[in-house]
Amino acid sequence: MVPSDSICTRHEARARIERTFNDAVLDILKPFDIVDLRAVVLIGDDVLPPALVLICDGLGQIDLGWIEKSNVLRETVFANVAPLGWRAAAYKELVSTLNIALPVSHYDDLFDAVSMYHWEGEVTDEGARAALVEWFCQDGDEVDEEMLPSAMNARRPDWMLAANAAPLKDMPPALANRIRALRKAHAALKAHDFDNGAWQLDLELLWKYVPDYRDRPSEPPLTLVPFDQFARELDEINRPGMEQGFLDVAGFCQLDDADKVGAWFASLKLGVKFLLAAQDLLNFDPAGL
């Protein structure tokens, strides 16, 4: 006979399985500490199979550390400011890769949102001025020049401009190798059956499981846009998210096949490997050269 203390109810068995699953996920996610990620199991119903969701609990600007340090700090305690080309190259790499695994926006997203909100989709000063006059009843002579596209673009720090990025051959090996590692990890994650992995996101499918997400704004909770230079725009565009909730899902995977659990964990590990490469780049210390 089976000992009575080894017998558990269906509810207890499910709780044990969920604890084991959560422990395994947390063990994989633990080394990545830039933002908090967690996995949630969606039970499904008679029509929908179970699903796994990765949720991002972070909010605001990702700390860019050494990339954001300005040359004006050279005379302060932060004496080790990396050359502009290095910082621009690192930032460019993060912008082009990070959203494969995190719900994060960058400058082009913010500019497009401001354009739709204020300028009816216009991207030139002339078009934006005409939109402000026509739709907001502003006098052409009273349009705030600081609200025009050229003024917004001009506020970008030099390290945000891809044109300022240095080639890898002009970097110290410690930095160049970090960028190479990030590119390699990004390519590996992208190539690993991405459509059926931990980091995909099918909104239509997500809404069937969690209808409340249908009413949320499309803005992600994280951004690579520096708050110091774009506080007004970030506050304005993200206000609906602050009030109604952000699209904080990093990945959604429907478990319509038992074999998908193993594939999901393999994909999760690859994604974390990529995120750790990004974390390593952000933790680069010019003072250590």
C-alpha positions in Angstrom: 0.0 0.0 0.0 1.0 3.6 -0.6 1.8 5.4 2.7 -1.0 7.8 3.6 1.4 10.7 4.0 2.5 10.4 0.3 -1.1 10.7 -1.0 -2.1 14.2 -2.0 -5.2 15.8 -3.5 -5.3 17.1 -7.1 -5.0 20.6 -5.7 -1.9 19.7 -3.7 -0.3 17.9 -6.6 -0.9 20.9 -8.8 0.6 23.2 -6.2 3.7 21.0 -5.9 4.1 21.0 -9.7 3.8 24.8 -9.9 6.4 25.2 -7.1 8.8 22.9 -8.9 8.2 24.8 -12.1 8.6 28.2 -10.5 11.8 27.2 -8.7 13.3 25.9 -12.0 12.3 29.2 -13.8 13.7 31.4 -11.0 17.0 29.5 -11.0 17.4 30.3 -14.7 16.3 33.9 -14.4 18.3 34.6 -11.2 21.6 35.8 -12.7 19.8 38.5 -14.7 19.1 41.5 -12.4 18.6 44.5 -14.7 14.8 44.0 -14.5 12.6 41.5 -12.8 11.1 38.8 -14.9 8.7 36.0 -13.8 6.7 33.2 -15.4 3.0 32.7 -15.0 1.1 29.5 -15.9 -2.3 30.1 -17.5 -4.5 27.0 -17.0 -6.7 27.4 -20.1 -10.1 25.8 -20.5 -12.0 23.2 -22.5 -11.0 25.1 -25.7 -7.7 26.7 -24.9 -4.7 24.6 -23.8 -2.4 25.8 -20.9 0.0 28.6 -21.7 3.1 30.1 -20.2 3.6 33.8 -20.0 6.8 35.8 -19.1 6.0 39.0 -17.3 8.3 42.0 -16.9 7.9 43.7 -13.5 10.4 46.5 -14.4 9.3 50.0 -15.1 11.0 53.1 -16.6 14.3 53.8 -18.2 16.8 51.0 -18.2 19.9 52.1 -16.4 22.5 52.7 -19.1 25.4 53.2 -16.7 28.7 54.1 -18.4 27.0 54.8 -21.7 25.2 57.8 -20.3 28.2 59.4 -18.6 28.8 62.8 -20.1 32.2 64.4 -20.8 31.2 67.1 -18.5 31.9 64.6 -15.7 35.5 64.3 -16.5 36.4 66.8 -13.8 34.3 65.1 -11.1 34.6 61.9 -9.2 33.4 60.1 -12.4 36.6 60.6 -14.2 36.5 57.6 -16.4 34.2 58.6 -19.2 34.5 56.3 -22.3 35.0 57.8 -25.7 31.8 58.8 -27.5 32.3 56.2 -30.2 32.3 53.4 -27.7 29.2 54.6 -25.9 27.3 55.2 -29.2 28.2 51.7 -30.5 27.1 50.0 -27.3 23.8 52.0 -27.3 23.2 51.2 -30.9 23.6 47.5 -30.2 21.2 47.6 -27.3 18.6 49.4 -29.4 18.8 47.0 -32.2 18.6 43.8 -30.2 17.1 44.2 -26.7 13.4 44.1 -27.7 13.7 40.5 -28.9 13.4 39.5 -25.2 12.2 42.6 -23.3 9.1 44.9 -23.7 11.2 48.0 -24.3 10.8 51.1 -26.5 13.5 53.3 -28.1 13.7 56.8 -29.5 12.0 56.0 -32.8 9.0 54.6 -30.9 8.8 57.7 -28.8 9.2 60.0 -31.8 6.5 58.2 -33.7 4.1 58.4 -30.8 4.7 62.1 -30.3 4.2 62.6 -34.0 0.8 60.9 -34.0 -0.2 62.7 -30.7 0.8 66.2 -31.6 1.6 66.5 -35.3 -1.0 64.2 -37.0 1.8 61.9 -38.1 4.0 64.6 -39.6 7.8 64.3 -39.1 9.0 67.7 -40.5 8.8 71.1 -38.9 6.7 72.4 -41.7 4.2 69.6 -41.6 4.1 69.6 -37.8 3.5 73.4 -37.7 0.7 73.1 -40.2 -0.9 70.3 -38.1 -0.7 72.3 -34.9 -2.3 75.3 -36.6 -5.1 73.2 -38.2 -5.9 70.7 -35.5 -5.1 72.6 -32.3 -6.2 76.0 -33.5 -2.8 77.5 -32.8 -1.6 80.6 -34.5 1.4 79.9 -36.7 3.4 82.6 -35.0 2.6 81.2 -31.6 3.8 77.6 -32.2 6.4 76.7 -29.6 9.6 76.0 -31.5 10.6 73.5 -28.8 7.6 71.4 -29.7 8.7 70.8 -33.3 10.4 67.6 -34.6 13.8 69.3 -35.2 13.9 70.5 -31.6 13.0 67.1 -30.2 15.7 65.4 -32.4 18.3 68.0 -31.3 17.8 67.0 -27.7 19.3 63.5 -28.3 22.7 63.2 -26.7 25.5 62.4 -29.1 25.7 58.8 -27.8 22.2 58.1 -29.1 23.2 58.8 -32.7 24.2 55.6 -34.6 26.4 57.7 -36.9 28.7 58.3 -33.9 29.3 54.5 -33.3 32.9 53.4 -33.5 33.8 50.2 -35.4 34.8 47.2 -33.3 38.4 47.5 -34.5 38.7 50.9 -32.7 37.6 49.5 -29.4 39.5 47.7 -26.6 39.1 43.9 -26.7 37.1 43.9 -23.5 34.4 46.1 -25.0 34.5 44.7 -28.6 34.2 41.1 -27.2 31.1 42.1 -25.2 29.4 43.5 -28.3 30.3 40.4 -30.3 28.9 38.2 -27.5 25.7 40.1 -27.6 25.3 39.8 -31.3 26.1 36.1 -31.2 23.5 35.5 -28.4 20.9 37.6 -30.3 21.4 35.5 -33.4 21.2 32.2 -31.5 17.9 33.2 -29.8 16.4 34.5 -33.1 17.4 31.2 -34.9 16.0 28.9 -32.1 12.5 28.1 -33.3 11.5 31.6 -32.1 7.9 31.3 -33.1 7.4 28.5 -30.6 9.7 29.7 -27.9 9.4 31.5 -24.6 9.9 35.0 -26.1 7.2 35.2 -28.8 4.1 37.3 -28.4 0.9 36.8 -30.2 -1.4 39.5 -28.9 -4.6 38.0 -30.4 -3.9 34.7 -28.6 -2.9 36.5 -25.4 -6.2 38.4 -25.4 -8.1 35.1 -25.5 -6.5 34.1 -22.2 -6.3 37.5 -20.5 -9.0 39.7 -22.0 -8.0 42.6 -19.7 -4.9 43.1 -21.8 -7.0 44.1 -24.8 -7.8 47.3 -23.0 -4.3 48.2 -22.2 -2.2 50.7 -24.2 0.4 49.2 -26.5 3.3 51.0 -24.7 5.9 48.7 -23.1 7.0 49.4 -19.5 10.7 49.8 -20.3 12.5 52.3 -22.4 16.0 53.0 -23.6 15.2 56.7 -24.0 17.0 58.9 -21.4 14.5 60.5 -19.0 16.7 63.5 -18.4 16.3 64.7 -22.0 12.8 63.5 -22.8 10.9 63.6 -19.5 8.0 65.6 -20.9 7.5 63.3 -23.9 7.9 60.1 -21.8 5.4 61.3 -19.2 2.9 62.3 -21.8 3.1 59.1 -24.0 3.2 56.7 -21.0 0.4 58.3 -19.0 -2.2 55.8 -20.3 0.1 53.0 -19.4 0.6 54.3 -15.9 -3.2 54.6 -15.5 -4.4 51.4 -17.2 -1.3 49.2 -17.2 1.5 48.6 -19.7 2.0 45.8 -22.2 4.4 44.1 -19.8 4.5 40.7 -21.4 7.9 39.6 -22.6 6.7 36.3 -24.0 3.7 34.0 -24.5 3.7 30.3 -25.4 0.7 28.1 -25.8 1.3 24.6 -24.7 -0.8 22.7 -27.2 1.8 19.9 -27.2 3.5 18.3 -24.2 6.9 18.5 -26.0 6.7 22.3 -26.0 7.5 22.4 -22.3 11.1 21.3 -22.9 11.4 23.6 -26.0 10.1 26.5 -23.8 12.8 25.9 -21.2 15.5 25.6 -23.9 14.3 28.9 -25.4 14.1 30.5 -21.9 17.7 29.6 -21.3 18.8 31.0 -24.7 16.9 34.3 -23.9 18.5 34.6 -20.5 21.9 34.0 -22.1 21.2 36.9 -24.5 20.0 39.1 -21.6 23.2 38.3 -19.6 25.2 39.4 -22.6 23.4 42.7 -22.6 23.9 43.0 -18.9 27.6 42.3 -19.3 27.7 45.1 -21.9 25.9 47.5 -19.5 28.3 46.6 -16.7 31.4 47.4 -18.8 33.7 49.6 -16.7 36.1 51.9 -18.6 38.1 52.4 -15.4 39.1 48.8 -15.6 41.1 49.3 -18.8 
